[in-house]
Amino acid sequence: MFALTQEHRMVQKAVRDFAEKEILPNVEALDGGEILPFDLIKKLMKQVLAADFLAESLENRARALEAGRKPEESGRGFDPLIPSLILKELSRISPGLCMSWAVSVGLCGNNIRDRGTPDQIRRFAIPVMCGDKIGAWALTEPEAGSDAFGSMKTTAQPVDGGYVLNGSKTFITNGPHADILLCYAKVDRGGEEATRPVNAFILTRGMKGLSTGPAFKKMGMKDSPTGEVFLDNVFVPAANLLGGREKTEGRAEVRKSLGGERSGICPMCLGIVERCYELSVKYAKKRRQFGRPIAEFQAVQVKVANMYIHLQNLWNAVFRLAEMDRQKTPDPAYICASKVYAARAAVEVSLDAIQIHGGYGYMAEFHVEKLMRDAKLLEIGAGTTDINLLTTARLELGLL
């Protein structure tokens, strides 16, 4: 039977306490764009998530790589359920801030940690993963969304001492403010464009020719700045090529990162569903109409029951995804399918939560309104629901 250990509960409580004390009072300002999430992310890393211990662990990894040894995981071992619990707890209060944290630390910092050289780990992974710098993961382009590789136009032209990058990226989380961007481009050494290898390059704000647009105006996830990245003859030193060498397997690495991103959507959806469920149950018991609590009405009871079903299913999915990660036995079809289910559940539950709250649920001052707007993105990002459904079917039918 799946169950949280004492350590899991301690992590969950620590992040929940921080989220309710530090983030919740700032949700309105974050959603309105009056403040950015990055100071809170840095505070989270320093006060709750042991940034100093993490920096030491990353330094040990860099030293092991320099000595030709296989890097060991941190002293407490690799427990993928812990980051899942962090994602859940942050998403209960601010899915947008959670998105910015996950992209910076996970998609940017973790990729550099896992695939970078010792120098890259020290210069880029440590400051990003400890919250001192903000990271971005730049893959999507104006004409390359679901068809990320086939339609990719950003190029890296080899030159003496490095590469010159040209192109643009869009819908980049943290893009307007990121200090460090992990940017993907096709290395152009001639030949067919479709077969050119995709590689990752570490860019830093201030590089000549690198610019970013203002934050987009969005329906939801407003507390996570999203924008465009423009590359106009940006010279990138060879030392900033992720891993220090060109790779023919770059596309496979991107797919692995996308699998991790999709797995991370499930605990985010769990946080949204859990929060909506708790607020709806509390409100249904308190709100009275026709002389009795609305919790006594069957229409409300059916909605609460459906919320509970989604809540328990999502817990099971999060546990299973974490166990697959721990055992290093990923199931791509299940990852895609669970992402579809989780995103759909988050949207359905948040809409039902608004319905239970009635007119109040439609008001911005009630938290369920924001959670519904935020939830919708999770059906679009990390692979749309349509793409994940098709990928699941094709995997199961042996067509991929």
N, C-alpha and C positions, 0 to 999 in steps of 0.2 A: 504494500500500500504506500502511495506517495505521502510524504510528510516532511515538514520543515524541521531541520535540526535546531539545536539551541543557537548555534552560530548564525544560521539563516535568520532566526527570529531576532537576534541582536542586530544584525545588519538592517533588516526590514524596519525595526523600531527606530534605529538611529537615523535612517534616511527619512522615515515618515515624520519624526520629530522635527528634523531640519526643514522638510517641505512645508509643514504646517506652521512653523514658527517664522521662517525666513521667506518662503516663496508665496504662500497663500495671501499674506497682507499686500503683496506686490502684484498679484495677478491682474488687477485692473490696469495698473500702470504698464505692465508688460504687454498686455493685450492691446493697449492703446498706443504702443510705441513710444511712451514717455521715457521708459528706461530699457536698457538692453539686458539680456540674460547673463552676460559674460562675467560680471562681478559676482553674481550669485553662484555661477558654476565654479569659479575659482575658490570661493568660500566653501562650497561643498567639498571640493577636492582637499582643501587644507584642513578643514575642521572635522570632516566625517570619513572621507575615503582614503585617509593615510597617504597623502601625496609624498611625504618624506620617505616612507617605506617603499612606495612605488618607484621613486627615483633611484633608491638604492638597488632595487631589484633590476631595473633597467640598466644601471651601470654594471652590475654583475653579468648581465647578458652580453653587454658590449665587450667586457673583458674576456668572457668565455669564447666569443667569436674570434677575438684577436689571438687567443691562445690555441685556436683550432679545436676547441672542445664543443660538444653539444650543449647548448644552453639549457639550464634547468629552470623549471618553473619556480615561482615564489615559494618561500618556506612553508606556507600554508597549503600548498598544492593548488592545482587548477580546479576550480569549482565553478562551472558555467552558470549554475543557478544563482550565484551571488549577483553578477551583472543583470540577470533577468529580474531579480527582486528590486534592484536599483531602478531599472527602467519602469517597473510597475509602480513603485512608490512615487516617482517623479511625475508619471503620467496621471496619477490620481488627481494631482493639483494643477500641473501645467504640462500637457503633452508637448507643447511647443518648446519650452525650455528643455524638456527631455530630449527632443529631437536634436536641438543644438548641441547638447552634451554628448549624445550618442554619436553624432557625425564627427564631432571634433576628436573625442577620445577614441571612439571605436573605428570608424571608417578611415580617418586620417591617421591618428596616433598609432593605433594597433597595426595598421598595414606597414607603417614605417618600422615599428618594433619587430614585426614578424619577418619582414623581407629586406630591411635596410642594413647597411653596413654599420660597423661600430661607430664610425664618425656620424652617420646619419641618425643613429639612435640617440647619441649624445646631443647633437645640435638641434634635432627636430622632435623626436619622439618624447624625450623627457619633458621639455617645456610644454608640449601640447597635452600629454597625458597627465601632467601635474596641474594643469589649469593656468599656467603662466602665459601661454600663448593659445590662440584660438585657431583650430584647424578646419579645413574644408576639403571635400572630396568631389573633384570636378570631372564628371564623366558625361552627363547629359548635355546635348547640344540642341540648338533650335530645330534641326531636322533629324536629330538622332536621339529619340527617346527610347521606345521599346526596341527599335532596331539600333542598339547602341553601337555595334561594331560596323555593320554594313553601311550605315549612313554617316559614320564619323568622318568629319572633314578636317579636324584639327591635325596638323602635321608637325613633325619634328625633323628638321633637316640637319643631318650631321655636318658639322663644321670643325675647324681646328679648335680643339679644347672643349668641345661640347656640342650643343644643338641650338638651332633657332626654331622657336615655336610660333606658329601662326594659326589663328582660328578663334572660336568663341565657345563659351559654355553658358548654359542657362539653367534656371531652377536650382541653383547651387545654394544649399543650406550653409549659412554663415558667410556666404560669398562677399557681401558688402563690407564685412569687417574682419575677415580672416587674416591672420598673420602668416600662416603657412597653408599652402594649397597643394594637394596631391592631384596633379592634372594628368589625364590620359591623352595620348596622341599616337597617331600612326607614324612610325619611323619611315621616312622616305629615302630609300636607297635605290629607287627605280623599281621597275617591275609593276605587276598588276596592283592597283590600289586596293582591291578587295582582299589581297593576300598579305598586305604589309603588316608586320607585327605591331601590336599595340603595347606600348610601354608607359610606365608611370614616371613622372618627373616632379621633383619637389621644388615648388616655387615659393618665393617669399615676397611679401608686400614691399614695394619700393623698387623691384626690378624694372629696368627701363623697358617700356612697351607693355607692361602689365597694368591693366586698370580694371576696376569693378564698377558696376552700375549701382544706383540706389536700390534700397529694398523694395520689392514688389508690394503692391497692395493686394491682400489676399482675403479669401472668405474666412479662413481659420488659420491656426498655427501662427498667429500674428506675433507671438512672443519668440518666434524663431525667424530671424531675418533671412530672406531668400533673394538672390539676385543673379546678375549676369557677370561673366568674367570675359575680358577681351585680351587677346594675345596678338600683339603687333610687332613681329620681329623680336621676340623676347629671347635673349641669349641666356641659356641655362648651362652652367658648367657641367662637365661630365661627372663631377663628384655629386651632382644632384640627381643623377639617374638612379631611380630606386633600385637598390641592390648592387649598384656599381657596374652593372653589365647589361647589355641588351638581352632580352629574353624572347624566345619564340613562343613561350607558354604564357605570355602576358594576358591573353584573353581568358585562359583557364583561371588565372589568379583573380581577374575581375569577377568571373562567374562565382568563384568561391566567396568573394567579398559580398556579392549580391545575395548569396545564400545566407550568409551571416546577417545581412541587413534584414532579409525576410524573416529569419528566425526571431530577430529583435522586435519585429512588429507585434508578435503575439503577446509578450509581456506588457507592451504599451497598451494594447487593446484590453488586456486583463485589468490594468489600472483604471482605464476609463469605465469599463463595465462594472468593476467593483465599486467605484465611487458613485456611479449612477444608481446602482442597486441600493446601496446604503442610504443615499439621500432620498430615494423614492420610498423605501420602506418607512423611514422616519417621517416623511411628509404624509404618507397615507395613513399612518396612525394618528397623526396630529390634526390633519385637515378634516373638518366636519361639514357635511352637507345633509340636508333632510333629517337633521337631528342625530346623526351618527357618523363615526369616522368613515372616510371613503375606503378604508382598508376592508370594510365589510361588504363592499360591492364586488360582485363576481367579475365584472370587466376589469377592475383594478387587480384582483387576485390573479387572473389569467396572465396579465402583463408581468406581475411580480414573479410568477412561476416560470415564465419564459426567460426572464432576466436571470433567475437562479440557475436554470439549465445552461445558459450560455456561460455563466460565471464558473460553474463546475467543469464544463468542457474545456474552457480556456486554461484553467489550472492544470488539468490533465495534459493538455498540449504543451504548456510551458515546461512541465516536469519531463515529458518525453523528449522534447527538443534539447533540454539541458543534458539529459542522459545520453542522447546520441552524440552530443558534443563532447561529453566526458569520455565516452568510449571510442571516439574518433570513427564513428560509423554513420555518417550522414545519409539520410534518405531524401534525395532531391524532390521526389514526388510528394512526400509527406510535408516537406518544408513549404513547397508551393501551395499545397492544399490547405495547410494550417493557416498560412497567411491569408488566403481567401476567406476561410471561415472566420478568423479572428476579426478581420476588418469589417466584414458584413455584420458580425455580432455587435461590434462597437457602435456601428451606425444604427442598427435596429434598437439596441438597448437605450442609446442616448435619445433617440426619437420617442421611445416609449416613456422614458423618464420625463421628457417635456410634456407628454400627454397626461401623465399622472399629475404633474404639477399644474396643469391647466394654463391659464393666462400668465401665472407667475413664472412658469417654466420658460415662457417665451421672452421674459425680461432678462436683460443683460446682468442684472444684479444677482440672479440665481445661477449657480455654477453649471447646471446642466445645459444651459444655452451655449456656453463656451465649449463644453465637452463635445456637444453634437457637431459644432462647426469644425473642431479640431479632428474629430473622428473621420470625417469624410476624406481627408487627405490620405488616410491609411488604405483606402481602396484604390488610390492612384499611384502613390509613391512606392518605391521598392518593387516595381513591376505591377502594372495594373491588374485588377481582378481578372480581366479577359486574358491577358498574357499568362498569368499564373494558372488559370484553368486549362488553357491550351497546352502549357508545358506539362502539367500533371497528366493530362490525357495522353499526350505523345510519349511520355516516359512509360506510362503503364501499357501502352499499345506497342512499345518497342520501336517507335518511329524516331527516337532521338538516340 
